[in-house]
Every structure is written in structure tokens, then in C-alpha cells.
Amino acid sequence: MKHSDDLGHLADCASCRQRFAENVVPFDATRRREGALSFAAAAARLENERGESADIAARQLRDTPPAEWPRLAESKALRNNAALEQISEEVRKRLERDPAQALAVADLAAAIAETIPTSNYPPLVIAQIRSTALRDRANALRYLGRLDEAYDAIETAESRLSDFPGAVHDRAIIWLVKAMILAQMDHFAEAEQIISAASVIFADVNDSTRFLQAGLVYGNLLGRQERYTEAESIFRDLVTVAISSRDVETEARLHNNLGYCYVKLGEYTKANIHFSQSIAKFTDLGLTAEVARTERGAGVLLIEKGQFDLGCSRLRDARAAFTKLQMPEEAGLSALRLIEALVGHGETEEARALAATVISEFSAAMLDQRAIDAVVRLRQSLDADGATAEAVRTVHAFVESLGINEAPAS
């Protein structure tokens, strides 16, 4: 039946006309106009705040000792969306350089977000503000290896958007962080499902930056499951996307991950090329933790190629950098790589001392008890002169499976 036939039937049939009328939603022009005006007013206010609050967050954080940052929650100048956007960026900047400090800034943002009066913005904006602050806090906790707390925070962040089905992009960003947390908790299937859903949304809205981040997470998921050939293919394709998008940071991460894949696949020349490219780009960007991760990978590669002294030097440098950044899990992973090399070289006395130090550091940081127990057993084997390089490798792989090595999400 054509549209004209439908209209003709309605004109002739009283019962159908009645049913049709019952299902018609009246067009409320006044309500539509008021909604549009309210939206325009909120958008204008947000834009005005950005202009009036330029650099306010960076200034207050810079001018206040870190120990006193919690009191900044009382600052009226920070109690608006523009200031919280700036604080979110301050969290992101610190994730690699100083994740403990990033958490302190994220805690401040979460405290401020909860105190903003609901009358200041439309309900959706309030939900976005509070969700973003909690998402940033979850990400900082993830970097510090506090995964249970990170998962609780990201679940709460997602719940803040539960009344707003249209907040699709915000929810996808939360899924990005959630997938990384789940992967680090070894929930690979759930993580893969979530990151796939997020990737579709990022592609639909043409968010190339987060599409690349989602690709990194997916490739890392494959790597964590020792599916290195599949991971290499994903990372190689994404390098082209990163270059075309001029996303240097993601390009550096992809080169680092490709280096690891090629080491696992035994292609050392390719690995060396990608590690070198990654170190150069991370150094230019000032991302200290990522430089250290790449140095560690390069150190392992050098040792496998017979360059023992140079490789150990790189591992020591990486360990020192992670310790300075208060990242004990990453520092411990560097130490385990060094212990493996020392045992293989017959230098068991230094290996024993280093294992004892790792146990102390893991215990002080209250890391996963399974990781601590694994290193304790390794130390006992070293004391009995029964540990082999292969045994150390097994411990390293186990501790690494409990840890982190992902991209920051924002």
C-alpha cells in the first residue's frame, strides 16, 4: 500500500482513524523551543567558563604544595566544568611521569565534582563531570596496580551515566579504561568484548585518537594471551593510522609493542629498529615511564644478543626510573629481568640480593600477594643454588601477568 493509499483509508475508516489518533504524540513546539534554548544557554556557559578559567587549575596546583592539594577542593575558582576539564588534563599529563601524583590530582577532581550544585548545569552535564572525575581516578589507580580499587571506581563512573542512554561516547571512553583494568585482572574475554564495542563507537564518531587507543588495548590483549602474530598484525596496521593522524605518542607506543612482539617471535633486527624508534619518540615527548619500559625491552634484547653488560646497564636504568616514579611493580619486573641475566651469567650472589630487595619493595607497596610469594620462592631457590634462568623467566612471566603495560586513556 502506498502512502497516498494509507491516507485515503484513514479518511474513509473511522475505527482506524481513532486508533491512529490514540498513537499520535502531539508536537509541542513550545517545549521543543525551550529545550533548544536551554541547551544553547548551557553550551554558551560552558564556553564562557573555558575563556574565563584559562590555566586556573595548573596555576593552583603549581602554587600549592602537593601535600595541601586536598584543600583546593574548597576553591570556588575550581568548582566549574572548565576547571575540572583542566584538572583532567593535569591527571593525564602525570600518569606516565608520576602516577602517584596523578592519583592525588584525580582525588581532588572527584571531590570537587561531587560538590558542584546540580542547579549549575543540566543533569547530563553534571553526570558527565562526575563520571569523568571518577574515570580519571580509576585510570590513576590502574597505573599504580591497585586494580580492585580501580575497578570499583570505573564501575561507579559508568553508573553515573546510567540515566542517560544518549551519552554513548562518554560511556565508550569508560569502557576503554574498564577493558584495560579487566585485562590486567586476567578477564580477557570480557575485556575483549568491551573494547570491541568501544572501538565501533569511536569509529562511528570519527574519534581517531581513542580508536587508536582501543586498538592498542586489543593488541595488548592478544599479546597477554601469547597470540603474538595476531598482535603484530594489529600493531603494524595501527602505525599507519597513527602516522596519518599525526599521533606521535600512540605511534611511539605501537613501535614499543611491535618491538616486544618481534622479540617474542625471534625477529631481533626488526625488534631493535622498533625499540629505537619508540625510545626516540617517547624521549621527545617527555614520557619517562614509557622510555623506561622501552629501555627495559631493549635491555632484554641486548642480553639475548650477547651484549650482557650493555643490556644489564639498560635494565638497571629502567629499574631506577620506575623506582623514582613510585612504580614498584614495574621496577620489580625490571629487577626480575636483571636477575634472570645474572643467574644465566653465573652471578648468583647479586641475584639473591636483588631478589630480597624486590620482596621488600613488593611487600611495602602491598602488591598482589601471589607476586610476593612467587619472588619469595625464587629467593629460596637462589639460596639453595637451584634456580635457573628459565625458572626466573617463569616468575617474571607470572608477575607480569598480574601487572600493567597499557596505554593511558582519556
N, C-alpha and C positions, 0 to 999 in steps of 0.2 A: 504493500500500500504506500502510495506517495504521500508527501507531506500535505499536499492540497486535498487529497482524499481524506486524510485524518481530520482536517478542519471541517470538511463537508459533513463527515459522520457526526462530529461533535455538535454541529449546528442542528442536525436532524434528530439526535438521540438524547433525550432528557436525562436518562439514568447515567449514561457515560459522561454527560456534561457535569452532572452532580459529583460523580467520583473524581473527575479531573479537578473540579474546583476545590474539593477537600484536600487535594495533594499539592495545590499551588501555594508556594511560600510568597507572601506579598513582598514586593520590593519596597524597602524602607529607605527612601532617598536621604532623609534627614539623618538616620543612624549611620548610613554609609559615609555621608559627608562629615559627620562628627568624628567617625573613626579615622578617616583620612587626615583630618585636621589635627587630631591627637597624635597620630604617627608623625606627621610633619613637624609638630612642635617638639616632640621628643628627639627627633633626629637633629633639629636645629640646636637644641640644648646640648646634646652630646658633642656636636661640632664646636659650639662656643666654649664648652669646658676644655676641649683639647687646645684651643687657642689661648685660653687664659691660664692653663696649668702647665705650660711648657716646661719640661725638665724639673718640675717640683719634686718628684719622687727621688730622682738621682741626687738632687741638692740636699734634701733632708737626710737621705741615707749617708751621703758623704760627710755631712756636717755633724752627724750623731755617732758616737762610739757604738760599735755593734752590740755591746752588752746592753745598751739602752734603747735599741730598736723597738722592743715591745711597747714602750711608752708613746711611740709615734702613732699608735692606734688611736690616740686621743686628739691627733692633729686634724682640725677641721679642713685644712687645705688638702688633705689626702682622702677625705671622705666623699669622693665622687668617682664616676666611671673613668674619666680621663686619667686621674692619678693612679687608679688601680690598673689601667692598661699599661702605664709606665712601670708600675711595680712588677707586673707580669713579665715585662721585658727585662727588668733587672734580675728576676729569677732565672730567666733563660740564659742571660749572659754569664751567670755564676755557676750553672750546672756543671760545666766542664772545668772551670778554673778553681772553684771552691764549692762543692756540693753541700757542705755543712752550712756555709753562709747562705747558699741558695734556699735551704730549708728555713733558715731564720727569716729571710725576706718573705717566703711563701706563708709562713705562720703569721707574719704581720698582715699580709694581704687578706688572709682568711678572717682574721679578727676584724679588720676594717669592713670587709664586705658584709659581715653579719650585723654591723651597726648602722648601715645606711638605711634610713627610713624608707619604708615601702611606698610612701607617697611621693618620693623624689622622682621615680621613673615608672614606666609601665611595668606590669607584672613580668613580662617576658625579659625585659632588660635586667630587672632585679635577679631573676633566675639565672641569666647568663653571667652576671657579675659574680654571684656566689659560686656558681658551678666552675667558672674559670679559676677562681682562687683555690678551690679545693683540688682541681685538676693539677694546678702547678705544685701544690703541696704533695700530692701523690707522686708526681714525677721526681721531685727532690728526694722523697723517701726512697723511691726506686733506685736512684743513683747511690744512695747510702746503703743499699742492700737490706733495708727494713721493709721487707715485702708484704708481711701481713698488714702492717700499718698502711702501706701504700695501697693495697687492695681495698681496705676499708674506706680510705679517703676517696678513691676513684668511684667506688660504689655510691658513696654519698653525693659526689659530684654529678653522677648520672641521674640520681633520684631528684636532684634539684630541677631537672628539665622534664620530669615525668608528666607534668600537666601541659606541656607544650609540644605536641606532635610535629609542629612545623619547624622546630629547632633542629633540623636534620644535620646541618653542617656542624653545629656545636656538638651534637651527640657523636658524630663520626670522629671528631678530634679526641673526645673522651675515649672512644673505642681504641684509638691508636695507642694511647697510654695504657689502657687496660690490657690490650693484647701483649704489650711488652712485659707487663707485670705477670700475666698468666704464663707467658713463655718462660720467664725466669723461675716460676713455680712449677715448671715441667708440665703444665696443662696445654700441651701442644695443639691438640685437636680443637679445643675451644678457642685458643689464641688464633689459629689459622682461620677459623670461621669468622671471628670478629674482624680480623684485619682485611679479609676479603670483602666483607660488607662495607667497611670504611673506604677501601680503595675505589669501589664503584661510585660512592658518593663524591669523593674527591675528583674523580674523573668527570662526573656529571656537572659539577660546578666549576670545572677548569682550575682547580687548586693544584697546580703542578708541584709546589713545594711539598705539600703534605702527601700528594700522590707518590712522590719520590721517597718520603719518609716511610710510608706504608710498604713500598717495595723493599726498602732496606729491612724492615721488620720481617717481612715474609721471607726474604733471602736468609736472614739470620735464623729464622725458624727451621728452614731446611738444613742449614749448617749444624744447628744444635742436634739435629737428628741424623747427622753424618751423611746427608744427601748432598755431597759437595759438588757433584757435576751439575745438578739442578740449580744449586745456589749460584755457581759460577755463571751459568747462563742468564739468570735473573740479574745479577750484578752487572754483567757486561752490557746487557741491553739498557740498563738504567743509566750507565755512564753517558751514553749518547743523549738521553733525556736531560741529565744534569747539565751537560755542556750546552745544549741548545737553550736551556732555561737560565744559564749563567749562574747556577747554584754551586759555588765553589766549595762550600762546606760539605754538601752532600756528595759532590764529586770526590772530595778527599776521603770521605768515609767509604765510598764504593771502592776506591783504589786499595784502601786498607783491607777491606773484606775480600777483595779479589786476591790480594797477597796471601791471606790465610788459606783461601780455597786452593790456590796453586801449591802452597806448601803441603797441604793435605793430599793433593793429587800428585805430588812429587815433581812438579814443574818449577824448579828453583829459579831459573833465569827469569821467567815471567813474574814469579813472586817478588824477586828483588826489584824489578822495574816498578811494579805497582807500590811496593813499600816506599821506595824513594819518592815517587810522585806524591804519595799520601803525606809523608813527613814534611815535604816542602810546602804543601798547601796548608796543612794544619799549623805549621810554624808561622806562616804569613798571617793566618787568622788569629793567632794567639791562643789556640785551644790546647792548653797544656796537657790535660788528661789524655786527649787523643794523640798528641805527639808521643806521650809515654806509652800508650798502647801499641802504637806503631813501632816505636823503638824496641819494645819487648818482642814483637813479631819478627823484626829484623834481627834481633839478637839470637833468637831461636834458629833462624835461617842460617846465620853465620856459623853457629856451632855445628849445625848439621852439615855444613860445607867444609868443616875442619878448621875454621877460624876461632879457636877456643877463647883466646884472651880477648879479642875484639868483641866477640859475642857476649862473653861474661860482663865486659865493661858496659855494654848497652843494657843488659839486664839489670845491673846494679843502678845505672842511671834511671831506668824506668821505675825500679822499686823506690828509689829515693824521691822521685817526683810524686808517686802515688802516696807515699807516707806524708809528704808535705801537704798534699791536698786532702789529708784525712780520709783516704780511701783504703782502709786496711785489707779489704778482700782482694782488691787489685794488687796491692803491694805484696800480699801473700802469694798470689798467683805468680808474680814475677820471681819471688823467692823460690817457689817450687820449681820453676824452670831452671833457676840457678843451681838448686840442689841436685836436680837431675844431671846437669852438666858436670858438677863437681864429683858426683858419685861415679859417673862414667869415666872421669879423668883420674879416679883413684884418690881424690882429696876428701876423704870421708870426715875428717875432723872438723873442717869448716862447714861441711854439710850438716853435721849433727848440731853444731852451734846455731846455725841458721834455722834449722827446724824448730829448735827450742824457742827461738825468738818469735817465729811465726805463731807457735802455740800461745805464747804470752799475748801477742797482738790480737789474735782472733778472740781469745778469752776476754781481754779488756774491752773489745768492741762488741761483745755479746753477739757474735755471729752465729750462724746455724751450728748447733751442737754436733751435727753429723760431720761438718767440715773440721771442727776441732778434733773430734775423735779420730778422723782419718789421719790427720797430721801427727797425733799422739802415737798411733800405731806405727806410722812411718818412722818416728823418732826412736821407738823401741827397736825396730828392725835395724836402724842405723847403729844403735848402741850395741846390738848383737852382731854387727858386721854382716847382716844378712840381707840388706836392701840392695836392689839392683836399680839401674836407670829405668828399666821397664816398670818396676814397682812404683818409682816416683812418678812416672808418667801417668800411671793408673790413678794415683792420688790426685795429681793435678787435674786430670780429666773429670774426676768426681767433684772436686771443689769448684771447678769452672762451671759444671752443670748446675750448681746452686747459685751462681753469681750473675753478674750483669755484663753486657757488652753490646749495648744498643745505641741507637741514635736518640738525641733529645727530641722531645715532642713539644709542640706549642700550639 
